[in-house]
Amino acid sequence: MDPSSPVLPATILEQTALRLGCSPTDKKLAFRLDQEDELKHLRECFCIPKVKDLPSTDLSLVDGEDSCIYFAGNSLGLQPRKVKTYLDEELDKWARTGVHGHFNGERPWALADECILDLMTELVGAKRHEVALMNGLTVNLHLQMLSFFKPTPRRYKILLEARAFPSDHGEETLRTEDILAVIEKEGDSIAVILFSGVQYYTGQLFDIHRITKAGQEKGCFVGFDLAHAVGNVELHLHDWGVDFACWCSYKYLNSGAGGLAGAYIHEKHSQSIKPALIGWWGHEFKTRFLMENKLQLSEGINGFRLSNPPILLVCALQASLEVFGQATMKALRRKSVLLTGYLEYLIKHYYNEDKTNPEKPFVKIITPSRIEERGCQLTLSFSLPIKSVFKELEKRGVACDMREPNALRVAPVPLYNSFHDVHRFIETLGSAITSSKQAANNTALSGSY
């Protein structure tokens, strides 16, 4: 299904269940959806951890040989199977040829980042010369802000989310209309608008195109931190006219902890925006190694590169991007909408608040219900203490993410998660909630003596 389609996930789930002659909550539906999943083969491209290998698992509760329920791709993506192969290739080349690896082999070290650039530009909807793979997210964000934020007596403000990161306050989602209203009101004094593409805490997908258009109409530069958006939702940075953006690659792009980040600057700024901090790798390649005492700065984002690409990080990122290359973001997004919609459907079925039964534990979904306003992540809050629920889930082989004060971030990733994973999670959540409630009751009883 297309995210813009009027057919909602709930409708698809109910119609499919009707054809099967079962309830939408029946495990049969999960198995059928997996059978019909045109992307199910991609799961085999990743290493799925075993329950027994997770540090907090209680093997008296689960079968240690089962694959874990991994819903933490919004924090760290799983390892693509080809990572080890590619790393071994470069370690072998280094051992055998030493310095000659810089300009030889399928992945010359001096050009390694450029070898996988086309795969990355596809994911963000940009032109090749608008994207560079370099540094880490925070470094790239600083580099870009140094160049785009040039305050004047008239324009001196930066518009961004309150408590963008980190946040321990549990803020709810932001309405696009409110964001646009602030831009309209304050725009003449705003130099740079900086938003996330997908909000890390709530999972809200912002309307990048509308925010960009509104900001630029008021004369502002508009940039985005796409850490939780790249590899998660469809992006069209060039066509949307976004001025600049940056992202990490260890979440939905599965490049491993501290993986190589990416940055983008629209081609319209290739002549006018220059780096404030200059490194050797920003020099034009054709004369870079002549070592003349004269800078020939590359245009646009390539001029922001500081040093040669780290080959081992390139290997890890390449392994993942090649998996993305076997599909399209449109197809991945289509599966993601249904996968997350299935999770939402089951949560609402089993754990909606019951006003007639105040003793029944319930789960509230913080993430927007409109599919065009979210990626794959659902952020859940509980009527029970969150730490207890999280601990019980970990005991049962679930990998997800807890955020204070009372939120659980759950991300079914279309590359490697299945509909059966979602059904297993809901079953496991029921067991975890029962244990948490029992523990809370026992604590209350012991405190009454």
N, C-alpha and C positions, 0 to 999 in steps of 0.2 A: 504494500500500500504506500502511496505517496503521502508525506506528512501534510500536504495541502489538500488531500482528498477529504471529501465530506464524510466518508465512511470511517467511523470511529473504531478504535481497537475493540471496544466492548461489543460492538455489532458483529465484527468478524469472529470474535471468540464465541459468541452465542450462536451464530449461524453455523459455524463449524461443529460445535458441540451438538447442535440439533441434527445435523447430517449423520453424526456418529451415534446418535441416540443416547447421549449421556449428558450429565450436568457440566457446565463450564468449569466447575471446580474439580472434575474427575481427572485423575492422572492420565486417562486415555487421551484427553485433549492435548496435553503436553507432548505425548509421544507422537500424535498425528502432526502437530505443528512442527516438530523436529523432522519428521519424515518429509514434510513438504518444504522444508527450509532449503532454498537454493544455495545458501552459504554455509551449510553445516560442515562441509569438508574443511573449512578454514580452521576449525577447532584443532584438527590434527597437526596444524603448523606450530602449536604452542605446547609448552610443558605445563601440565596441570598438576599442581602439588597434591600429594597423597595426604589424607587426613592424619596419618600416623606421623608425618614429618612436621606438622604445625606445632609450635611450642606449647600452646595452652590446651591441646586436645585431651579429653578424658576418654581413654580407650575402653572404659567400661560402659560408655554410652553409645559409641559408634564403632563401625568396622574400620580399622586403621588402613585397610587396603583400598577403601573407596577414594575416589577423587574428592577433594574438598569442594565446597561451594564457594567459589572465588568471585566475590562481588566488590573487590577493592581496586578495580582497574582505574578508578578516578584518582587513586593515590599512587599506585605503582602497577603498571601493566605486567602481564605474564611474559616469561622469556620465550621468544621465538626459537624453534628448534635449530634453525640455521646459524644462530649466533655463535655457537661453539665452533662450528665448521669454519666460519669466516675468521674468527679470532685465531684459530689454529693455522690457517693459511698465512696470515700476516706474521704471526710469530715464527713460522717456518721460513718465510721469506727474509725476515730480519736475521734469523740465525744463519741462513745460507748466503745472503748477499750483502748484508750490512747496509751501508749508505746508498747502495744502488737501488734500494727499494723505493726511493723517492720518485723515480721517473720510469719504473719498470713494473710489469705485471698488470693484471686486470684492474687493480686498485692502486695506482701510483700514489704514494703518500702525499705528495705535494698537491695533488689534484683530487684527493679522495672525496672531499665534500662535494665537489662539482660532479662527481660520477653519479651521485644519487639525487641531485638537485631536481631533476624533472619529476621524480616520484613525489617529492615534497610539494612542488608547486601545484601539482594536481590536487592535493589535499586542501590547499588554502585558496585555490582559485586565483593564482597570480601568474605573472610572466616570469620567465627564468631569471631575467636581470633584476627583478624586484625582490628576490629572496636570497638570503645567505644563511648557511648553517654554521653557527659559531657560538662559542662561549656557553654561558648558562643564562637562564631567563632573567635573573636579576641584573646581571651585567649588561645584557642587551637593553633592558628597560632603562637603566641609567644612561647608557650611551645615547639612546634615542631621545630621552627627555632633555639631555644636555643640549641637543641640537634643535629640538622643536619648541622647547620652552624658553622663549626670549621675552621676558616681561618688559613692559613699557609702562609709563605712568597711566596709560589708559587701559591696557590689557595686562593684567598681572595675576589673574586667578587660574587655578587648576580645578576643574570639576571632576570629581571621582566619587565612588561609593563611600559612604561612611563605614568605617571599620571593615575595609575591604579584606584585609588579612593582616594578622590573624584576628578572629572574632570569637569571643566567648559569651556573646550576648544574645544570640538566637534571633537576629532581626528577621522580619518577614520579607516577602518579596517586594520589589519596586514596580509600580505601574509605569508603563512606557509613557503614558500621557503626563505623568508627574515629572519624569525626566525631561521630556520635551518642553514642558512649561518652565522649568528652571532655566533651560537653555534660552528660551525666548526672553525670559525676564532678565537674566544675568549675562547673556551672550556677548554683549558689547564690551564687557570687562574680563571675559574669559580668554586666556591665551591658548590653553590646551584642555581638551576633554579626554580623560583616560578612564575607560571602563573595562571590565572583564567581558569576554564573550559569553561565557557561562559562569555564573556566580558559584564559587567553590562550596559555599555552605548550604545554600538553598537549592542549588541545581537549576536556578532560573536562567534561561537563554534570553539574552537581551536582543532587541531588534537592532542589530548592527547597522543595517542599511538606513533605517529612519533616523537613528541617533547621529550617524555620520552626516546625512543630508541636512538635518536641522542645525548641527554645529557649524558646518561649513557655510551655510547660508548666513550665519551671524559672524563669519570671519574667523572662526576658531580652527585650529588644527585638531583632528580627531584620531585618537589611537586606541588600540585594544590589546589587553593581555589575554591571549587565547589559550592559556595553559589547560583549561578544562573544556575548550571548544574544539581544538584541532584533533582530528581523528574521531570526533564524537558527533559533530553536526556538519552539514554542508556549509562551506565558506566560499565567498566570491569576492575576495578583497579588492581585486583590480576593478571589477565591474561596479562594485559598491563605492569605489573612490576613496576607500579608507586611506588616510595619510600615512600611518605607520602601525605596525603591530609586532608583537614578539610572543614566543611560546616556548615551553619546555617540551621534551619528547619522552619523558619517562612515565607519563600517565597513559593516555589512550594510544600513544605512539610506541609504547613497549620497548624503549631503548635501554632500560636498566637505570638503576639509581644514579643520579647525576649525569644523565645522558646529554648528548650534544643538543643545544637549543637552536631555535630558528628566529630569524628576524626579517621583516618586510618593510620596504619604503616604496610608495607608489612612484611610478616612473615620472610623473609630473614634477617631482621634487629632485630629479636626478642631477640637475645643475645648481639648484638653489640651496639645497640642504647639505651641509658639510659636517663631517664628524668633528667634535670638539676634542676628542682624544684620538690620536693617530698612531697606528701601528704599522709595522713593516708589511703585513699582508694586505693592507689597503692600497699598496702601490700597484700600478698596472703590471700585469704578469709578464708582458713582453720585455720589460726592462727591470723587473724586480731583482734579478740576480746579477745585474751589472754592478750593483753596489755603488752607483754614482751618488754624489752628495746633492741630489736634486729630486724632490718628491714629484712623482707623476701619479696623482691620486685617482683611483678608479671612481667612476660615477656612481651615484646612488648608494644603495646598501653595501655594495662591494667595497666602497671606500671606508666602511666602518669595520671591516675585518682587521683584527689585531695581529694574529699569529697563525702559523701553519696548523692545519686541522689535525686533531688527535685521532690517529688511525684506528685505534681500538674502539673508540666511541663511534666512529663512522661505521665500523663493522656491525656493531649491535643495532644501530639505526637502520642500516641497509637491510638487515634480515627482516625487520618488521615492515619497512616500507614496501618490500617486495610482496609481502602478504597482502597489504592494502592494494597493491597493483593487480592482484588476481580478482578484484571486485571493483566496484565504483562506490563513491560516497553516497550516491543516491540509493543504491541497493542496500548498503549497510544501514543507512538511515531508515529505510523502509522496514528492515528487520528490527531495528532498534525501537522504533515507534510501537510495533506490535509486542515486542519482548517486554518493554517497560510498561506498556498498557496492560499486559497480562499480569505483571506484578501488582500494578495498581488495582486491577479488578479483584484479585484474590485478597489483597489487604482489606479493601472496602467490604468484601463479602464476609470475611471472618472477624475483622477487628474494628469496624465502625463503632463509634460511641453509641451506646444504648441508654437513652435518658430514663427508660423504665427500669433499668438494672444498673444502678450506679456502682455495684461491686464488680461488674464485668470489666476487665482490662481492655483498653482501646488504644488504637494507633492513629495518629493524625499525620497526614501527608502535607508537609510544608511546601514542597515543590509545586509550581503551578500545574493545574489539571489540563490546561490547553496544550496540545502536543507541540504547537509551534512556539511555545514558551519554555521548553525544556529539552534537555538532551536525554541521555540514558539514565542519569542519576535520579533517584527519589530520596529525599531527606525525610526521615520519619521521626516523630516525637511520640513518647509513650506516657501513659498514665502511671506506669510503674517506674521506679528508679532506673535510669538508663544504664548505669554501671552494672547493675545486676543482670539486666537483659543481655547486655553485650558480653559479659563474662560467660553466661550460659550458652550463648551462640558460639563463642570461641571453643568452649568445651566440646561442642558438637561438630566441630570442623567447618565452621563458617568464617570466612575472611571478609570483613567489612570494616567500617571506620566509625568510631565514636567521636563526637564533638560536644564539648560542654556548651550549655548546661544540660541539654536533654535531647540530643539529636543523633540519629544513626544514619550515616550516608551509605546507600546501597546502590551499586551500579552494575546492572547486567549488560555486559559489553557484547555487541553483536559479532565481533570477530571470533570469540571463543566461548561465550556463554550460550547455553541452550535453554529451551522452554522447560525441559526437565529440571534444570538447575533452579529455575524459578519455583517450580512446584515443590521441589525438595526444600527450598528455603522456607516456604510458607509452612510446610509440615514441621520443620525444625524450629521455626519461630514459635509455633504453638507449644512445643515442648519447653522451649526456653522461657516463655511467658508463664507457663504453669509452674515451673520450678522457681521463677522469680517471685511469683505471687505467694507461693508456699513459704519461701524464705522470709518475705515481708510479714506474713501472718505470724510466723514463728517468733520473729523479732518483736512484733507487737505484743504477743502473748507473754514473752519473757519479761517485757518491760512493765507488764501490769501487776507483777507480784511485788 
